[in-house]
């Protein structure tokens, strides 16, 4: 098993809990940060601008993504331009479509031509990757977030698609592919193996990093001891 130090894929912390963001900001292997409205709601965020200002006082030099909130493209554009002004390290998250399934391609292209750094999110197909990559081709540094974890949830192996996405984006060196919504630590090594540029990881998965390289025989013994100790603590008897 390869060590975390030897990975080429960049690890971004995914969350909206200030304490968690602060904790992860101290980790040298965390290269950036992402958020989304669902994570912010879960964290109890009520004031978006205040939350962003607070987080940006901590994350000053590493990239961080904040998402637009509207479902209408004209309002998405207005919000994206505002969010882009929050900091030079800010990437604006644009959903690949609105809730009616209408493509965001034209908006993505306009924002790119205006110099807005984007993180286009919620992709699940290779055709979406190709479409978004083309729309971003004339823009500045940008990211494309493919929700590989959700693809896996449907019973489809995302590895071949992610490898193909890397190749589809190769002509555009300013674009980075994000392996989003990972379900387990193994996904970090899968993302690295196919040449994915970034993987976003929530804190609960990040806490498993110390397990990388752990002796499996020792891990087996610890598991046996855990079951034994918990049975005793519960007072079970036969």
matplotlib code that plots the C-alpha trace (Angstrom):
import matplotlib.pyplot as plt

x = [0.0, 1.4, 1.9, 0.0, 3.3, 3.9, 0.5, 0.2, -3.5, -4.2, -6.5, -9.2, -11.2, -14.9, -17.1, -18.7, -18.0, -15.6, -13.9, -13.3, -12.0, -9.7, -8.4, -7.8, -6.1, -3.3, -2.7, 0.1, -1.4, -4.6, -4.2, -7.6, -11.2, -14.7, -18.2, -21.7, -25.2, -26.1, -23.0, -23.6, -27.2, -26.0, -23.5, -26.3, -25.0, -27.7, -25.7, -23.8, -21.7, -20.7, -19.7, -17.6, -15.9, -15.2, -13.7, -11.6, -10.0, -8.6, -8.1, -6.1, -3.9, -5.3, -8.2, -11.7, -15.0, -18.3, -21.5, -24.2, -27.7, -30.1, -31.8, -32.0, -28.9, -29.1, -29.1, -26.4, -24.2, -24.8, -24.1, -21.0, -19.5, -20.1, -18.6, -15.6, -14.8, -14.6, -11.0, -8.3, -8.3, -12.0, -13.5, -17.2, -19.2, -21.6, -24.0, -23.7, -27.5, -30.3, -33.0, -34.9, -32.0, -31.0, -27.3, -25.2, -22.8, -23.4, -23.1, -19.9, -18.5, -19.4, -18.0, -14.8, -14.4, -14.9, -12.0, -14.1, -12.4, -15.0, -15.6, -18.4, -20.1, -22.5, -21.3, -21.9, -21.2, -18.3, -20.4, -21.0, -17.2, -16.6, -19.2, -18.0, -14.4, -15.1, -17.1, -14.2, -11.5, -11.0, -11.2, -8.8, -7.9, -10.9, -12.1, -14.6, -16.2, -17.3, -19.3, -17.6, -19.0, -22.6, -21.7, -20.5, -23.7, -25.6, -23.5, -21.2, -17.4, -16.4, -12.7, -12.8, -14.9, -12.6, -9.6, -11.4, -12.2, -8.5, -7.8, -10.7, -9.3, -5.7, -5.7, -6.6, -3.8, -5.6, -8.4, -8.3, -10.5, -12.0, -13.0, -16.0, -18.1, -15.7, -17.1, -13.9, -10.2, -9.4, -10.9, -7.9, -5.6, -7.9, -8.1, -4.3, -3.8, -5.9, -4.2, -7.1, -5.8, -7.9, -10.1, -12.5, -12.8, -15.1, -13.6, -15.0, -13.0, -10.0, -9.8, -9.0, -5.7, -3.7, -4.9, -3.0, -0.3, -1.5, -0.5, -3.6, -2.9, -2.6, -5.9, -7.6, -6.5, -7.7, -11.1, -11.3, -10.4, -13.0, -15.8, -14.6, -14.3, -17.7, -19.4, -18.0, -18.9, -22.5, -22.7, -23.7, -23.7, -24.8]
y = [0.0, 3.4, 6.0, 9.2, 11.1, 9.5, 10.3, 12.6, 13.3, 16.4, 15.9, 18.6, 18.6, 18.7, 20.2, 23.3, 22.9, 25.7, 23.6, 20.8, 23.3, 24.8, 21.4, 20.4, 23.7, 22.6, 19.4, 19.8, 17.2, 19.1, 21.1, 22.8, 22.9, 22.5, 23.2, 22.9, 24.0, 20.5, 20.5, 24.0, 23.2, 20.2, 22.4, 24.9, 27.7, 30.5, 33.4, 32.4, 35.6, 35.6, 32.0, 32.5, 35.6, 33.6, 30.6, 32.8, 34.4, 30.9, 29.7, 32.5, 30.8, 27.4, 27.0, 26.8, 26.4, 28.1, 27.3, 29.5, 29.1, 30.0, 27.7, 30.5, 31.1, 34.9, 34.8, 32.1, 34.5, 37.4, 35.2, 33.7, 37.1, 38.1, 34.9, 35.3, 38.7, 37.1, 36.1, 35.2, 31.6, 31.2, 28.9, 29.3, 26.0, 25.9, 22.9, 21.0, 21.7, 23.4, 21.5, 21.3, 19.5, 22.4, 22.5, 25.2, 25.1, 28.6, 30.2, 28.2, 29.6, 33.2, 33.0, 31.5, 34.2, 36.7, 35.2, 33.5, 30.4, 27.6, 24.3, 22.7, 20.2, 17.2, 15.5, 11.7, 10.9, 11.1, 13.1, 15.8, 15.9, 16.5, 19.2, 21.0, 20.8, 22.3, 25.1, 25.9, 25.7, 29.5, 30.2, 30.4, 27.6, 25.5, 22.2, 19.5, 17.5, 14.1, 12.4, 9.0, 7.9, 8.4, 6.5, 3.6, 3.8, 2.7, -0.4, 1.0, 0.9, 4.6, 3.9, 3.4, 6.5, 8.6, 7.3, 8.3, 11.7, 12.4, 11.7, 13.8, 16.8, 16.3, 18.9, 21.6, 21.8, 24.5, 22.1, 19.7, 16.6, 16.1, 12.7, 13.8, 12.0, 9.2, 6.4, 5.0, 5.6, 3.2, 5.8, 8.0, 5.4, 4.6, 8.3, 8.5, 5.5, 6.9, 10.3, 12.2, 15.6, 16.1, 14.1, 15.7, 13.9, 14.6, 14.6, 11.2, 9.6, 11.8, 10.5, 7.0, 8.2, 6.8, 3.4, 3.5, 0.8, -0.7, -4.4, -6.4, -9.3, -6.7, -5.1, -8.5, -9.1, -5.6, -6.4, -9.6, -7.8, -5.1, -7.7, -9.4, -6.2, -4.9, -8.2, -8.1, -4.4, -5.2, -8.0, -10.6, -14.2, -17.6]
z = [0.0, -1.0, 1.7, 1.9, 1.5, -1.9, -3.4, -6.4, -5.9, -3.8, -0.8, -0.2, 3.1, 2.4, 5.1, 6.6, 10.3, 11.4, 14.1, 11.5, 8.9, 11.5, 12.5, 8.9, 8.0, 10.3, 8.4, 5.8, 3.5, 3.1, -0.1, -0.3, 0.9, -0.4, 0.9, -0.3, 0.8, 2.2, 4.4, 5.5, 6.5, 8.4, 10.3, 11.2, 9.0, 8.6, 7.2, 4.1, 3.7, 7.4, 7.2, 4.1, 5.6, 8.8, 6.9, 4.6, 7.7, 8.3, 4.8, 3.1, 0.6, -0.2, -2.7, -1.3, -3.1, -2.3, -4.3, -5.9, -4.5, -7.2, -9.8, -12.4, -14.6, -14.5, -10.7, -10.6, -12.7, -10.3, -7.3, -8.9, -9.6, -6.0, -4.6, -6.9, -5.3, -1.8, -2.4, -4.9, -3.6, -4.1, -6.7, -7.5, -7.5, -10.4, -10.7, -14.0, -14.6, -12.8, -11.1, -14.4, -16.0, -18.2, -18.9, -17.3, -20.2, -21.5, -18.0, -17.4, -20.6, -19.8, -16.3, -17.6, -20.2, -17.4, -15.4, -12.7, -11.2, -11.2, -9.6, -11.7, -9.6, -9.4, -12.6, -12.9, -16.6, -19.0, -21.5, -18.9, -18.3, -22.0, -22.2, -19.1, -20.1, -23.4, -21.8, -19.4, -22.2, -22.5, -18.8, -15.9, -13.4, -12.8, -11.4, -12.5, -9.7, -10.7, -7.9, -8.2, -4.9, -6.1, -9.3, -7.1, -5.1, -8.2, -8.5, -11.3, -10.9, -11.3, -11.9, -15.7, -16.1, -13.9, -15.9, -19.1, -17.7, -16.9, -20.6, -21.8, -19.8, -20.7, -23.5, -20.9, -18.2, -16.3, -15.5, -12.6, -12.1, -8.6, -7.4, -5.3, -2.7, -1.8, 0.3, 1.8, 2.1, -0.7, -3.1, -2.4, -3.8, -6.7, -7.6, -7.4, -9.6, -12.5, -12.4, -10.8, -9.7, -6.5, -4.1, -1.7, 1.7, 4.6, 8.1, 9.1, 6.3, 6.9, 10.4, 9.0, 7.4, 10.3, 9.3, 6.0, 6.0, 9.2, 9.7, 8.8, 11.3, 14.1, 12.8, 13.0, 16.6, 17.6, 16.1, 18.0, 21.2, 20.5, 20.2, 23.3, 25.4, 24.2, 25.1, 28.6, 29.0, 28.0, 30.5, 27.9, 29.0, 27.7]

ax = plt.figure().add_subplot(projection="3d")
ax.plot(x, y, z, "-o")
ax.set_aspect("equal")
plt.show()
